[in-house]
């Protein structure tokens, strides 16, 4: 199926230097969008944009700190003036944090995880959502996590921050549905990225993610493998397309069955 409605759109992808973010940027560039790859790591964002342009796409790499609302407004304004009105926003920036009991986290860890995973999408959705509402058209997709809906030991901060991002995105979708703006969440399970591999050095961690761990009340992944970033990106691409025109205020879980939801 050929996806329509993406070609010619200006797309802003946050966290574009990460595994899922870069895959999303590539997917939407292939579909004909003008992609702005934004990341706190400006050099890697620029390198990604250079690679997309070499492949014949229109792309721009920019440094952006999603936790800084002033910086977000600056980048959004720059994109709208120099590239075009943002038609698609993908919130892919995120941090995992360490695996620990909730009572062991320090204040600084709480602040960092929520700053990126919850405040970040809010800052971006607020800045872009206002403009989309005025134009009465747009699509906002947040890359969340199945951890937002499944309680997992050792991931209290991460899961809570992603749950906040889910709620914010769907709430905005409800508020802007009548103005032609669709807001959706893609909730991956464990995906083969540098971020997800952060804690795999812990003894038995990878095996527990794949096969489950009874003592931690953790189920495994029925598909028997982790997702690839491109598999998450393809769902984002579909949701951004006209083929998903009647989808909004909803969450699509892509986790190989680990949520055990029908």
Secondary structure as GFF3:
##gff-version 3
##sequence-region A 1 262
A	DSSP	beta_strand	10	14	.	.	.	ID=ss1
A	DSSP	alpha_helix	19	30	.	.	.	ID=ss2
A	DSSP	beta_strand	34	39	.	.	.	ID=ss3
A	DSSP	alpha_helix	42	54	.	.	.	ID=ss4
A	DSSP	beta_strand	59	63	.	.	.	ID=ss5
A	DSSP	alpha_helix	69	82	.	.	.	ID=ss6
A	DSSP	beta_strand	86	91	.	.	.	ID=ss7
A	DSSP	three_ten_helix	102	104	.	.	.	ID=ss8
A	DSSP	alpha_helix	107	114	.	.	.	ID=ss9
A	DSSP	pi_helix	115	119	.	.	.	ID=ss10
A	DSSP	alpha_helix	120	135	.	.	.	ID=ss11
A	DSSP	beta_strand	138	143	.	.	.	ID=ss12
A	DSSP	three_ten_helix	146	148	.	.	.	ID=ss13
A	DSSP	alpha_helix	156	176	.	.	.	ID=ss14
A	DSSP	three_ten_helix	177	179	.	.	.	ID=ss15
A	DSSP	beta_strand	181	188	.	.	.	ID=ss16
A	DSSP	three_ten_helix	196	199	.	.	.	ID=ss17
A	DSSP	alpha_helix	205	211	.	.	.	ID=ss18
A	DSSP	three_ten_helix	214	216	.	.	.	ID=ss19
A	DSSP	alpha_helix	229	240	.	.	.	ID=ss20
A	DSSP	three_ten_helix	242	244	.	.	.	ID=ss21
A	DSSP	beta_strand	250	254	.	.	.	ID=ss22
###
